């Protein structure tokens, strides 16, 4: 049977389709990543390799608010790194959604300001 994923940019045999590692590989092979400035791509690569090392086989749809805060809290000793990791995760999740890999709930639920009325 033909594996449709084999024709997609960044897919490699043996990688679990829809896993965090798969999405990372696709992002690194994408035009969006390739047009980043050198310093930015180096910075992103460091965070992406940390994610790959820890979560490569986890499904992208397992990412929810609790998961995101867990990653952030694990990096609490280095707040700047925690901020960068959340930024990279945001980019990665937006990339995944645009390619049909919907994560669970990537962001916190929207809360209306007290006293605000609907338009």
GUPAVEX-353339 format. One record per atom (N, C-alpha, C): residue in three letters; x, y, z. Coordinates in steps of 0.05 Angstrom, whole numbers, plus 32768, in hexadecimal, padded with zeros to 4 digits. Last residue first. Layout:
// GUPAVEX-353339
ALAXYZ...
// end
This chain:
// GUPAVEX-353339
UNK7E5A834381BBUNK7E52835681A7UNK7E3C834A8195UNK7E5383368201UNK7E57832C81E6UNK7E4D834181D2UNK7E75835C8233UNK7E5D83528226UNK7E638349820AUNK7E9B8356826CUNK7E9B835B8250UNK7E82834E8243UNK7E9F834982A2UNK7E8F8360829AUNK7E8D8365827CUNK7EE18330829BUNK7EC9833482ACUNK7EBA834C82A3UNK7EF38315825CUNK7EF883288271UNK7EDE832C8281UNK7EF182D0824DUNK7EE782EB8249UNK7EED82FC8261UNK7F2482A5823AUNK7F1482AF8250UNK7F0B82CB8249UNK7F34826C8215UNK7F3082898215UNK7F1D8291822BUNK7F5F8239822EUNK7F4482428225UNK7F4182608228UNK7FA282388215UNK7F8F8239822BUNK7F7482428221UNK7FB1820F81DBUNK7FB3822781ECUNK7F9F82278202UNK7FAA81DE81C1UNK7FC581E981C4UNK7FC7820181D7UNK7F8A81A881CAUNK7F8481C481D1UNK7F9E81D281D6UNK7F9F817E819FUNK7F87817F81B1UNK7F7E819B81B7UNK7FB3818E815BUNK7FB881878177UNK7F9F818A8188UNK7FA78177811BUNK7F9D81888131UNK7FA4817E814CUNK7FC5817880E5UNK7FCB816980FEUNK7FC181798115UNK7FC1819680B7UNK7FAD818280BDUNK7FB3817080D4UNK7FE481BF80B1UNK7FE881A780A0UNK7FD6819080A8UNK7FD781E480D6UNK7FD581EC80BAUNK7FD881D480A7UNK7FE581C78104UNK7FC881CC80FEUNK7FC581D480E0UNK801D81CA8100UNK800F81B08100UNK7FF281B480F8UNK802782018105UNK803081F380EDUNK802081D980EAUNK801382098138UNK800782178122UNK800E82098107UNK803981EA8154UNK801D81E28154UNK800D81F0813EUNK806982068149UNK806681EA8141UNK804981E28140UNK805E82378161UNK806482368145UNK805F821A813AUNK805882258196UNK804382338189UNK80468232816BUNK808C821181A0UNK807481FF81A0UNK805C820C8192UNK80A88240819EUNK80AE822C818AUNK809682188189UNK8093825981CCUNK8091826681B2UNK80958251819BUNK80A2823581F4UNK8085823981EEUNK8081824781D3UNK80DA823B81F0UNK80CD822181EAUNK80B0822581E4UNK80DF82718200UNK80E6826981E5UNK80DA824E81DDUNK80CF826C8236UNK80C1827D8223UNK80C682768206UNK80F782498249UNK80DB8241824AUNK80CA82528237UNK812482698242UNK812282508232UNK810582478232UNK811882908268UNK811B8298824CUNK811882808239UNK811782728298UNK80FF827E828EUNK810182868270UNK812F823F82B1UNK813A824F829BUNK8122825D828DUNK8111822482D5UNK812B822E82DEUNK8138824182C9UNK80E6821082B8UNK80E2822882CAUNK80FC823482D3UNK80DE81E68297UNK80F381F98290UNK80F3821282A1UNK80B281CE82A9UNK80CB81BE82A9UNK80E381D082A4UNK808B81F3829CUNK809381F082B8UNK80AD81E082BBUNK808681EA8264UNK808F8204826FUNK80998201828BUNK807281B68265UNK808B81BC8258UNK809781D68263UNK804281BF8281UNK805681AC828CUNK807181B1827FUNK802781E1825FUNK803081EB8278UNK804581D98286UNK801D81BB8236UNK802D81D38231UNK803881DF824BUNK7FFD81958251UNK8017818D8245UNK802981A58241UNK7FD081B5825CUNK7FDF81A88272UNK7FFB81A08269UNK7FBE81C18228UNK7FC881D6823AUNK7FD981CB8251UNK7FD9818D81FEUNK7FC3819D8208UNK7FCF81B2821BUNK7FEB815C81D2UNK7FF3817681DDUNK7FDA818681E5UNK7FD9813081B8UNK7FDB812F81D5UNK7FE3814981E2UNK7FDE81398182UNK7FC4813F818EUNK7FC4813C81ACUNK801181268177UNK800D81438178UNK7FF381498186UNK802780ED819CUNK801580F88188UNK80118116818CUNK806C80E081A9UNK805280E781B3UNK804180F4819DUNK809F80D68197UNK808A80C3818FUNK806E80CA8199UNK80BD810381ABUNK80BC80FD818FUNK80A580EA8187UNK80C8811C81DDUNK80AC811681D5UNK80A9810C81B8UNK80FE812581E9UNK80EC811E81FEUNK80D1811381F4UNK8117813081B8UNK8123811D81CBUNK810F811381DFUNK80F5815781A3UNK80F8813D8196UNK8103812881A9UNK80FE818281C6UNK80E3817681C4UNK80E5815A81B8UNK8134818B81BCUNK812B818481D7UNK8110817781D6UNK813181998186UNK813E8180818DUNK8138817881AAUNK811481C9818AUNK810881B3817CUNK811681998183UNK813B81E981A5UNK812181E381B2UNK811481CB81A5UNK816281EA817DUNK816981E18198UNK814F81D981A6UNK814782008151UNK815081E48150UNK815781D9816CUNK813F82358162UNK812882238160UNK813182068160UNK81758247815FUNK816682488178UNK814E82358178UNK817E823F8129UNK818F8232813DUNK818182318158UNK815882628113UNK81568245810EUNK816782368121UNK816C82938125UNK8152828A812DUNK814F826C8129UNK819D8297810BUNK819C82978128UNK8182828C8133UNK818C829680D4UNK819D828180E0UNK819C828080FEUNK814682A380C9UNK816182AC80CBUNK8172829680D9UNK811B827780A3UNK8123828480BCUNK8140828E80BBUNK810E82598078UNK811282768073UNK81188285808DUNK81068226808AUNK811E822B8079UNK812382498074UNK80D5822780A3UNK80ED822480B3UNK8106822D80A3UNK80B3822F8077UNK80B28241808DUNK80CC8240809EUNK80BD82028056UNK80C7821D804DUNK80C782318064UNK80D081C9807FUNK80BD81DB8072UNK80CA81F58069UNK80EE81A6809CUNK80F081A4807FUNK80DF81B88070UNK80DE81B180D0UNK80FA81B780C8UNK80FE81B580AAUNK80A8819E80CDUNK80AE81BB80D0UNK80CA81C280C7UNK80B2816780C8UNK80A4817580B2UNK80A9819380B4UNK80CA815E80FAUNK80D9815980E1UNK80CC816780CAUNK809F816C811CUNK80B9817B811DUNK80C881778103UNK807A8145810EUNK807481618109UNK808D8172810AUNK809681178120UNK808E811A8104UNK8089813780FDUNK809A81218158UNK80B2811F8147UNK80AC8122812AUNK806481208165UNK807281398168UNK808C81388158UNK803F80FB8132UNK804D80FD814CUNK805C8118814DUNK802A80F68100UNK801A81048114UNK80278106812FUNK804980B780F5UNK803A80CE80EAUNK802980DB80FFUNK808580A68110UNK806880A38114UNK805A80BB8109UNK80B8809080E5UNK80AE80A680F6UNK809080A280F8UNK80C2806A80BFUNK80C7806480DBUNK80BE807980EFUNK80D58096808BUNK80CB807C8094UNK80D3807780B0UNK80C780DC8092UNK80DB80C78090UNK80CF80AC8099UNK80B381198077UNK80AB80FF8082UNK80C280EC807EUNK80C18149805EUNK80CA8145807AUNK80C3812A8085UNK808B814C8033UNK80A48159803BUNK80AA81538058UNK806C810F8021UNK806B8129802EUNK808681338037UNK806E80DD800EUNK807180F27FFBUNK8071810E8007UNK806280BC8038UNK807D80BA802DUNK808280D18019UNK802D80C18044UNK804080D18053UNK805C80D18047UNK801580998026UNK801280B5801DUNK802680C7802BUNK802D805E8013UNK802C806F802BUNK802C808C8023UNK800A802D7FF1UNK801980457FEFUNK801780568009UNK80117FE88000UNK800080008000UNK801280198000
// end
